[in-house]
């Protein structure tokens, strides 16, 4: 497996794992861990896409990172009611 493939696989794996954990209520979709997994995963997938010069996925993953960062900021600022 090439360097690009390894980076992309880790990134996509993190995104899918976050989704899986969310669907099965292992982590909250509003939780910091969910957003951090998406940020890191999309960042790695975007970087791998950049390395192979596949701009559509660079744009997609950059957008995913931005949306996840905004979600993380909102979740951190949100008052916790337990």
KAGIRA-V915108 format. One record per residue. SS is DSSP state (A for helix, B for strand, O for the rest). BURIAL is b if it has 24 or more other ideal C-beta (glycine too) atoms within 12 Angstrom, else e. Layout:
ss=SS burial=BURIAL
ss=SS burial=BURIAL
//
This chain:
ss=O burial=e
ss=O burial=e
ss=A burial=e
ss=A burial=e
ss=A burial=e
ss=A burial=e
ss=A burial=b
ss=A burial=b
ss=A burial=e
ss=A burial=b
ss=A burial=b
ss=A burial=b
ss=A burial=e
ss=A burial=b
ss=A burial=b
ss=A burial=e
ss=A burial=b
ss=A burial=b
ss=A burial=e
ss=A burial=e
ss=A burial=e
ss=A burial=e
ss=A burial=e
ss=O burial=e
ss=O burial=e
ss=O burial=e
ss=O burial=e
ss=O burial=e
ss=O burial=e
ss=O burial=e
ss=O burial=b
ss=A burial=b
ss=A burial=b
ss=A burial=b
ss=A burial=b
ss=A burial=b
ss=A burial=b
ss=A burial=b
ss=A burial=b
ss=A burial=b
ss=A burial=b
ss=A burial=b
ss=A burial=b
ss=A burial=b
ss=A burial=b
ss=A burial=b
ss=A burial=b
ss=A burial=b
ss=A burial=b
ss=A burial=e
ss=A burial=e
ss=O burial=e
ss=O burial=e
ss=O burial=e
ss=A burial=e
ss=A burial=e
ss=A burial=b
ss=A burial=e
ss=A burial=e
ss=A burial=e
ss=A burial=b
ss=A burial=e
ss=A burial=e
ss=A burial=b
ss=A burial=b
ss=A burial=e
ss=A burial=e
ss=A burial=b
ss=A burial=e
ss=A burial=e
ss=A burial=b
ss=A burial=b
ss=A burial=e
ss=A burial=e
ss=A burial=e
ss=A burial=e
ss=A burial=e
ss=O burial=e
ss=O burial=e
ss=O burial=e
ss=O burial=e
ss=O burial=e
//
